[in-house]
């Protein structure tokens, strides 16, 4: 089941967006938006980022992501010393095309 967004009052005035998974567990909460219209625009932006955003490992633990958690090409990049490596959907698609032609 898909998750959903909730528009809630922010404690300091304005509105926030909560993103919940299909079981109702909180995944993220937004910054404060001054108006409901701005919050709804924030939902649209979050949807765009979630669908096309890059994965950037900015963690400090030095550990690669657990196997099986990320696509193969992202796991390879996450385990390298080059922290902050990111792969776009286009880069992932190009890698798949290259492997298909071997």
C-alpha positions as CSV (number, residue, x, y, z in Angstrom):
1,X,0.0,0.0,0.0
2,X,1.3,3.5,-0.9
3,X,2.1,6.1,1.7
4,X,0.7,9.5,1.9
5,X,1.4,13.1,2.8
6,X,-0.3,14.9,5.7
7,X,-0.7,18.7,6.0
8,X,-0.4,19.7,9.7
9,X,-0.1,22.9,11.7
10,X,3.4,23.8,12.6
11,X,4.0,24.6,16.3
12,X,5.5,28.0,15.4
13,X,2.7,28.9,12.9
14,X,2.3,28.0,9.3
15,X,2.1,24.4,8.0
16,X,4.3,21.3,7.7
17,X,4.1,18.2,5.6
18,X,4.5,14.8,7.1
19,X,5.3,11.9,4.8
20,X,4.1,8.5,6.1
21,X,4.6,5.0,4.6
22,X,1.7,2.6,3.9
23,X,1.6,1.5,7.5
24,X,1.4,5.0,8.9
25,X,5.0,5.2,10.1
26,X,6.6,8.6,9.8
27,X,9.3,8.8,7.1
28,X,9.9,12.6,7.0
29,X,8.7,16.0,8.1
30,X,9.2,19.2,6.2
31,X,10.3,22.6,7.0
32,X,7.6,25.1,7.9
33,X,5.7,26.7,5.1
34,X,3.9,30.0,5.6
35,X,0.7,29.1,3.7
36,X,-1.2,26.0,2.7
37,X,-0.6,26.8,-0.9
38,X,3.1,26.8,-0.3
39,X,2.8,23.5,1.6
40,X,1.0,21.9,-1.3
41,X,3.7,23.2,-3.7
42,X,6.2,21.5,-1.3
43,X,4.4,18.2,-1.7
44,X,4.7,18.5,-5.5
45,X,8.4,19.2,-5.1
46,X,8.9,16.3,-2.7
47,X,7.2,14.0,-5.2
48,X,9.5,15.2,-8.0
49,X,12.6,14.8,-5.8
50,X,11.6,11.3,-4.6
51,X,11.1,10.2,-8.2
52,X,14.2,11.7,-9.8
53,X,16.5,12.7,-7.0
54,X,20.1,11.6,-6.7
55,X,21.4,9.4,-3.9
56,X,24.3,11.2,-2.1
57,X,26.0,9.4,0.8
58,X,27.0,12.1,3.2
59,X,27.2,9.8,6.2
60,X,30.3,9.9,8.4
61,X,30.3,6.2,9.5
62,X,32.5,5.1,6.6
63,X,30.4,2.0,6.1
64,X,28.9,1.1,2.7
65,X,25.1,0.6,2.5
66,X,23.9,-2.9,3.3
67,X,23.9,-5.3,0.3
68,X,20.5,-5.6,-1.2
69,X,19.4,-2.2,-0.1
70,X,20.6,-0.3,-3.3
71,X,20.9,-1.2,-7.0
72,X,24.2,-2.9,-7.9
73,X,25.8,0.2,-9.5
74,X,24.9,2.4,-6.5
75,X,26.3,-0.2,-4.0
76,X,29.6,-0.2,-6.0
77,X,29.7,3.7,-5.7
78,X,28.7,3.7,-2.0
79,X,31.6,1.4,-1.1
80,X,34.2,3.6,-2.7
81,X,36.4,6.1,-0.9
82,X,34.8,9.0,-2.9
83,X,32.1,10.1,-0.4
84,X,29.2,12.0,-1.9
85,X,29.2,10.1,-5.2
86,X,25.8,10.3,-6.8
87,X,24.1,8.6,-9.6
88,X,21.3,9.9,-11.7
89,X,18.6,7.8,-13.3
90,X,20.3,8.5,-16.6
91,X,23.6,7.2,-15.3
92,X,22.0,4.1,-14.0
93,X,20.2,3.5,-17.4
94,X,23.4,4.1,-19.3
95,X,25.2,1.5,-17.2
96,X,22.4,-1.0,-17.8
97,X,22.7,-0.4,-21.6
98,X,26.5,-0.8,-21.5
99,X,26.2,-4.1,-19.7
100,X,23.5,-5.3,-22.1
101,X,25.9,-4.8,-25.1
102,X,28.8,-6.7,-23.6
